[in-house]
């Protein structure tokens, strides 16, 4: 008996955040029974004025929400004959 896997279910939706200073992109897709997740986070600043801390915190909260999405993986048993 060999182990086989069924395609992932409930893949997270594509998520893009771009506030011109920070960008976040995450996508998940099934390629031939393999789960592929691409995630990009880019920060385009070196120093940030305190008045922008609230906006930065909001950006990170939204990115964290995208990172916490779940995928359901399951396996099925397949029998093979010799």
Order of alpha helices (4+ residues) and beta strands (2+ residues): beta-beta-beta-beta-alpha-beta
